[in-house]
Amino acid sequence: MTYGEKAVGLSFNPSGDDHVAQMKKLYAEIIDYCFNMRENPETSSEQKRLFSIAITEAQTAQMWAVKAITWRD
């Protein structure tokens, strides 16, 4: 699994909801992109910090998106 896939818990989808799987996959791609940029040797320390924040915020957004998908009135 990639860093992003682990970060969003891609394999955790007890309901087997395809929308949840797709949402997690999309956010995993965003997180992987940020992770790869953060690990680039040419990335400054401030950029690394900002990419770390972006990763955290993407994880948060993914969790809220999954909550929205699985919300039942």
Summary of the structure (lengths in Angstrom):
residues: 73
radius of gyration: 13.5
end to end distance: 34.0
largest distance: 48.4
contacts: 187
relative contact order: 0.17
helix: 74%
strand: 0%
